[in-house]
Amino acid sequence: MTQKKSLLLIEDEEDIAALIKLQADISGYKLHAETDGVNGLRSIEREKPDLVILDIMLPGFNGLDICRKMKHSPELKNIPVIIISAKNEELDVVLGLELGADDYVAKPFSPKILFSRIKAVLRRGREPQKVSKVLTFGDFTLEIDRYLVRKKDKYIPVTLSEFGILRRFLVNRGKVLTRNQLLDDVQNDDAFIMDRNIDVHIASLRKKLGPNFHWIETVRGVGYRFKEEEEALSSL
């Protein structure tokens, strides 16, 4: 019998915690919940769950404190973290992602969507970390060594920065990336945009990849997310 994946929820709103617990049971996960940051961190250290679902505004240690402590601990740093937070805390969410959180789901949210994200994050954790020389999504292919993008047999001209951003998306598909994280892929000598504006790069990519290109999802106030294959294809 396959052992259930263990989740640790740190959330002080009882109604939200109850919804997540119910969906965990339906989805076949083992879930333990804490309502404050101090006991939450102790539970992480004691139980070492497969994934942590973390609110930001908590009594005791807040969610950012917990995420920071986890990512600086050799024993805890590889445990995936999903942040759940109200939209008016977007700056905190950005910081959480840059501290190493794996994904972000805004309140209010559908429990089914949350657990779809959990499944995707856990699946990514089982996949090999090496980057293939060829990355594909739908009808598109990236040839890493040649810096080429094509749709079926047609090559699409992109700048070095656009190629770097697209590659980062594909390596981290399903994961929310902040603008600062994507800036790492912008080439200083890329004359297409001198002010390093990520939003303009993304708009250009969407235009070049076609009018029906829907793989890049805007996460308002935070950054962008590249959809999982089945998620993108289901929206066609």
Buried (B, 14 or more C-beta within 10 A) or exposed (E): EEEEBBBBBBBBEEEBBEBBBEBBEEBEBBBBBBBBBBBBBEBBEEEEBBBBBBBBBBEBBBBBBBBBBBBEBEEBEEBBBBBBBBEEBBEBBBBBBBBBBBBBBBBEBEBEEBBBBBBBBBEBBEEEEEEEEEBEBBEBBBBBEEEBBEBEEEEBEBBBBBBBBBBBBBBBBBBBBBBEBBBEBBBEEBEBBEEBEBEEBBEBBBEBBEEEBBBBBEBEEBBBBBBBEEBBEEEE
